[in-house]
Amino acid sequence: MDLDLHSPTRRLIELRIEHADLDDLIDRSVADPRADELSLRRLKKRRLALRDLIARLEAALEPPEPA
């Protein structure tokens, strides 16, 4: 078990969980006709930022391919 609370691997897991939570929240908001459009756009923007951050962290954690 990784005991380092600030390790890149742990951070990646936390970001993936937050991204999944946002996915669920966005899905529920889209289905709700009373949903606020501005809030929905902000949620989608945050989800996109998380996806970009996750991709950068994954790239940093993966060893480079040999030439």
Sequence and secondary structure as in RCSB ss.txt:
>XXXX:A:sequence
MDLDLHSPTRRLIELRIEHADLDDLIDRSVADPRADELSLRRLKKRRLALRDLIARLEAALEPPEPA
>XXXX:A:secstr
    TT HHHHHHHHHHHHHHHHHHHHHHHH TT  HHHHHHHHHHHHHHHHHHHHHHHHHS     
